[in-house]
């Protein structure tokens, strides 16, 4: 019985630490995304707006209206943007950084 309780406590502890670690990693990823967004995107998209084309801000509803619904769609747009937007190739922003930026946009500008 004591072994069973010890095993249960050990399992619970491992799950709790893993969950906490995952939450901290997600927070760090959002922080990195924010940092990269501010470095590469905020000049044209302050507070999720769009100074080049005000009809295309980064809010969820506006993105969906332009057929951009996921973080992957945002990355595609970063790689092959439309008129007026700077192209961010893999030399400028790595795939990992682009994902962090896209995740930040999805989570922040609702």
N, C-alpha and C positions, 0 to 999 in steps of 0.2 A: 504494500500500500504506500509506504514511504517513497519507494522508487517511482511509482506512478505519479505521485504528487510532485516529486522532484522533476520528473520528465515534463510534466505539464507546466510547471513554473519556468523551466528552461525554455520550452517551446514558446510560451507566452512572451518571455523576455526577448527572445530572438525576433519574434514578429513585431513587437513594440519598437525595438531598435531599428529594424529594417524599415518600418513605416515612417519613423521619425527621420531616418536618413534620407528616404525618398522625398519627404516633404521639404527637407532642407535643400536637397539637390534641385527640386523644382523651383524653389525660391531663388537659388543661385542662378539657375538658367534664366528666369525672368529678369533678374538683375543684369545679367550679361546681355540679354536681348535689349533691355532698356538702354544700357550703355552704348551698344552698337547702333541702335535706332537713333540715339541722340547724335552720334558721330556721323552717320551716313545719311540719315533720312529727315531728321527734324528740321533742317534748314528749309525744306520744301513742304514738310508735313508737320508744322508746329501744332502740338496738342491734337494730332490726328486729322488736322485740316489738310488743305492743299492750296498753296499760294499760286501754283501754276494753273491749275484747273479746279476752281472751287466746287465744281459739280462732281468731283471725284475725291471726296475725303476718305478716311480710313475706317469710318464707322461700319459696323456689320451690315446695316441696311444698304448703304451706298455701295459697299463692295459687292454684295449679292446682286445688286442691280447691274453691275458690270461683270457678272458671272465669275466673281471671285468669292468662293465660299469656304475654302480651307487654307491652312498654312501652306500647303503645297501649291495652291493656286497663287498665293502671294509670292512665293519663291519663283514660280514661272514668270510672273510679271516683272520681278526684279531682274531676271535673266534676259527677258525679251520684252521690254516695256513698250508702251505706245508713245506717240509723239509728246514731247515735252518732258519726259522722264529720263533721267540718267540710267544707262545700262550698267548693272552691277554684275560683272562676270566673276568667274571663280577665282581669278587672280586678285580681284579687288575684295571680294567677300567670299570666304570659303562656304562650302555647303553647310557645315556645322553652324557658322555664324549666321548664314541666311535663315536657317531653321530657327535659331534663337530670336532673330528679328521678327520673323513671321509669327512665331508663337507669342511674342510680346504684343504684336499688333492685335492678334485674335483675342487675347486675354484683356487687353487694355481699352481698346476703342470699340465699345459695344454700341 
